Amino acid sequence: MHEITFTIRRGMLVIDPNILFMFFTTSILLGLSPGPDNLFVMTQAAQQGRKAGLLVTLGLCTGLLVHTAAVTFGLAALFKASAMAFTVLKFAGAGYLLYLAGNAFRAGIASGPADTVRLDNAALYRRGIIMNITNPKVSIFFLAFLPQFTDPTRGPLSLQLLLLGGVFICATLVVFGAISILAGVFGDRFRRSAFAQKILNRAAAGIFAGLALKLALAQR
């Protein structure tokens, strides 16, 4: 019993604080760099307000929990090794993004701000989850990124990977939360005009379609 307790306690402090801080800083910088996820959050917040952006962010971070578990338990290696699994998942994600692009484009013909279709909280949250978990590149990125900050001599690698995944999610919440608030503020001004709302929705459709194309062309 004492040996098990010691192992658990040691596992809870397996990563050096300096390494953990460096990992958090790196994660912040990655969150700030232009990419499909932060662009997706920015678009949603600009279209439907900062609350929508924050809900999509929570959904994306829930998806990151799935990717963290996939890396920890070896599922990410399957997507890296299996062309079929990778292809099926990426085309599912691309198809979903095209669906969103179609919705955004049709929303652009609304006659005014009052006609803009608003999604409920659950739908926005689900949208973030689906966007994230249908992108196999995230799992492969985690598979390459997280182990660089682990040390087999300091405890179970599974605990280290889970901890790193949690820290990455915290960094994502900070960065994407800020993006949601800023994009929501600017989006509010656009939504006061029917014409500007139409332009915003058409731009969102183009962004979603571009993200779909990028994901469809992604290689392992």
N, C-alpha and C positions, 0 to 999 in steps of 0.2 A: 504493500500500500504506500509506504513512504517513497519507494522508488518511482511509482506511477505519479504521485503528487509532485515529486521533484521534476519529472519529465514534463508535466503539464506546465508548471511554473516557468521552467526554462524555455518551453516552447512559446510562452506568451511574450518573451523578451528576446526573440531569436535574432532580430535585426538591430544592428547598431544604430543609435539615434542619428548620427551624422549621415549614415547611408539613407536612412528613412527621410531625413530632411532633403537630401539631394534628390531622392526619388520624387518627393512631393513637388519640389521646385521644377523638376523636369516635366512632371505631369501637368503643372500649370502652364508651362510654355507650350506643351503639345496641345493643350486645350485652346490656347490662343491662336495657334497656327491655323490658317484656313483649311477646312476639311468638310466633308459631307455632314457630319453631325452638328457642328456649330452653325453651319449654313442653314441646316434644316431648322434648328431652334430659332435662329434669327428670322427666318421667313415666317414661321408660325406665329412668333410674337408680333411681327410687323402686321400680319394679316388679322390676327384675332386678339391681340393684347398681351400684356406681359404675363397675366395669369396663365394664358394658354401656353406661352413659352416655358413657364416654370413647370407646368404639368407635363409637357412633352419632355422636359429635362428629367423629371422624376421617372418617366417611362424609359428614357435612354439609360439612366443609371440602373434601373431594374434589369434592363438587358445586359448591362455590364456585369451584374451579379451572375447571370447565366454564363457569360464568357469567362469570368473568373473561375467558376466551378468547372467549366469545360477544360481550362488549362490545368487546374489542380488535379482533376481526375483523368486527364489524358485524352479527353474527347477532341480537343483542338488538333491533336496530332492526326486524328482521323481525317479532318478536312484538309490538312496539309498533304496527307499521303493519298487520299482518294479523290481523283478527278471528278468522279460521278457525284459524290456528296457535296463537293465544293460548287460544282456547276448547278446542281438542283437548288441549293440554297441561294446562290447569288441571283439566279433568274427569278426565283420567288420574290426576292427583295426588289429587283428591277421592275417586276410586274406591279408590285405594290406601289412603287414610286410613280409609275406611269398612271396608275389609277388615281393617285393624289393629284398628278399633273392635270388629268382630265377634269377632275372636280374643280380645281382652282381656275382652269380656263373657262369653264361654264359659269362659275361664280362671277367672272369678270363682266358678264352682260347684265348684272343687276342694275336696276334703275336708280338706286341710291343706297346710302349707308344702312338704312333700316332694312333693306332686303338682303343684306349679307348673311349667309347661313352661319350660325354659330354652333359649334360642336359642344356637347356636354363634357364635363370633367373626365368621365370615364373614357370617352372616345378619344380625347386628347392624350390621356395617359397610355391607352392601348396603342395609339399611333406611334408614340415614342418607343415603346417596347418592340413593336413589329419592325420599325425602322432599324433598330439596333441588332436584334437577334437574327435578322435575315441577311446580315452582312458578314459573311465568313471571314472577311479580311480582318475584322476586329479580333476574332479568336486567334488567328494566325499572328497578328501583331502582338497580342498578349503573350503568345507562346514564345515569341522572340524577345520581347521587351522585359517581362517580369523576371525571368530567371537570371538576368544580368545583375540583379540586385540581391540575389540570394547567396547564402553561404552554407554548404552542407555540414560544416563543422559546428554550426551554431544551433542546430535543432532540426526538427522535421521540415522538409521542404514544403509539404502541403500547407502547414501553418504559415510559413513565410509567404507563400503565394497568395493565400487568402488575405493575409494582412496587407500585402502590397496592392491587391485588388481593391480592398477597402479604402486605402489611402488614395488610389487613383480615382475612385468614385467620389470621394470628398473633394478632390481637386476639380473634378468635372462639375460638381454641384456649384462650386464657387464661381468658376469661369462662365459656365452656361447660364447660371442664375443672373450674373451681371449682364451677359448678352441679352437675355430675355427682358430685363428691365429697360435697358437702353433702346433696344429695338421696339419695345412696346411704346415707349415715349414718342419716338419718331413716327411709329405707325398710327398712333392716335391722331396726329395731325393730318395724315393722309386720308384716314377714314372719315374725316369731316366732309370730304368732297367726293361726290359720286364718281367723277371722272378720275380722280387720283386713286380711288378704291379699285376702279376697273384696271388701271395701269398696274397697281400693286398686285392684283390677282393674276394678271397676265404674266408679270415678272415671276411670280411664285410658280406658275405653271412651267415656265421656261427653266427655272432652277430645278424643279423636281424632275423634269424630263432629262436635263443634263446629268443630274445625279444618277438617274436610272441608266443612262448610257454608259457612264463611268463605271458603275457597278457591273453592268453586263459585260464590259470589256476587261474587267479585272482578271488578272492571272494570279495563280497561287504563289 
